[in-house]
Amino acid sequence: MDGTLIDSEGAIGMAAQASLREYGISPELDEFLEFTGQGDDRFIGGVAQKHGLDYTPDMKKLAYSIYMAHPERVTVFPWSQQTVRGAVSRGLMAVVAS
């Protein structure tokens, strides 16, 4: 629900950047832009490949462990909290689907 309920693009970008640093490269955040919306494997793997590094699923695993360790980097839009909490407080079931 990125861009609708939350804004996590910057957070996952920073996590992917930190992940790839652990593999010996130092990508800039803007290098991920061309791979945005192409899935996590391509988002991380595309930048890794630009730096001559073969992508492995462990890169994504590390990126998500970094991402999950920093929830403060994700912005939850106020209207999304109000909408979900409002539905629940009225006894409605709230489901988020993408």
C-alpha positions as CSV (number, residue, x, y, z in Angstrom):
1,M,0.0,0.0,0.0
2,D,3.0,2.2,-0.5
3,G,2.0,5.7,-1.6
4,T,-1.6,5.1,-0.4
5,L,-1.4,4.2,3.3
6,I,2.3,4.7,3.9
7,D,5.4,6.1,2.3
8,S,8.2,3.5,2.6
9,E,10.2,4.2,-0.6
10,G,12.9,6.2,1.2
11,A,13.1,3.6,4.0
12,I,13.5,0.6,1.7
13,G,16.0,2.6,-0.4
14,M,18.2,3.4,2.6
15,A,17.9,-0.3,3.7
16,A,18.9,-1.6,0.2
17,Q,21.8,0.9,0.1
18,A,23.0,-0.3,3.5
19,S,22.6,-3.9,2.5
20,L,24.8,-3.4,-0.6
21,R,27.4,-1.6,1.4
22,E,27.8,-4.9,3.3
23,Y,28.7,-6.5,0.0
24,G,31.4,-4.0,-0.7
25,I,29.8,-1.4,-2.9
26,S,28.5,2.1,-2.0
27,P,25.5,3.0,-4.2
28,E,23.8,6.4,-4.1
29,L,20.1,6.4,-3.3
30,D,19.2,7.9,-6.7
31,E,20.7,4.7,-8.4
32,F,17.6,2.8,-7.2
33,L,15.1,5.1,-8.9
34,E,15.3,3.4,-12.3
35,F,14.4,0.1,-10.6
36,T,11.5,1.3,-8.5
37,G,8.3,-0.6,-9.1
38,Q,10.1,-3.6,-10.6
39,G,10.1,-5.8,-7.6
40,D,12.6,-6.2,-4.8
41,D,14.9,-8.6,-6.6
42,R,15.3,-6.1,-9.5
43,F,15.3,-3.0,-7.2
44,I,18.3,-4.4,-5.3
45,G,19.7,-6.6,-8.0
46,G,19.7,-3.9,-10.7
47,V,21.9,-1.6,-8.6
48,A,24.2,-4.5,-7.5
49,Q,24.7,-5.5,-11.2
50,K,25.5,-1.9,-12.1
51,H,28.4,-2.1,-9.7
52,G,29.5,-5.5,-11.1
53,L,28.0,-7.6,-8.3
54,D,25.9,-10.7,-8.9
55,Y,22.6,-10.5,-7.0
56,T,21.7,-13.1,-4.4
57,P,18.5,-13.4,-2.4
58,D,20.6,-12.8,0.7
59,M,21.0,-9.2,-0.3
60,K,17.2,-8.7,-0.1
61,K,17.1,-10.6,3.1
62,L,19.7,-8.3,4.7
63,A,17.9,-5.2,3.2
64,Y,14.6,-6.3,4.8
65,S,16.2,-7.0,8.2
66,I,17.7,-3.4,8.1
67,Y,14.3,-2.0,6.9
68,M,12.4,-3.8,9.8
69,A,15.0,-2.5,12.3
70,H,14.1,1.1,11.4
71,P,10.3,1.6,11.5
72,E,10.8,5.3,12.2
73,R,11.9,5.7,8.5
74,V,8.4,4.8,7.3
75,T,5.8,7.5,7.1
76,V,2.2,6.4,7.9
77,F,-0.2,8.8,6.4
78,P,-2.6,10.3,9.0
79,W,-5.7,9.6,6.9
80,S,-4.8,5.9,6.7
81,Q,-4.7,5.6,10.4
82,Q,-8.0,7.4,10.8
83,T,-9.7,5.3,8.2
84,V,-8.6,2.0,9.5
85,R,-9.2,2.9,13.2
86,G,-12.6,4.4,12.3
87,A,-13.7,1.2,10.5
88,V,-12.5,-0.9,13.4
89,S,-14.2,1.3,16.0
90,R,-17.5,0.9,14.2
91,G,-17.2,-2.9,14.4
92,L,-16.2,-3.3,10.7
93,M,-13.6,-5.7,9.6
94,A,-10.6,-3.9,8.2
95,V,-8.6,-5.6,5.4
96,V,-5.7,-4.1,3.5
97,A,-5.0,-5.6,0.1
98,S,-2.8,-4.7,-2.7
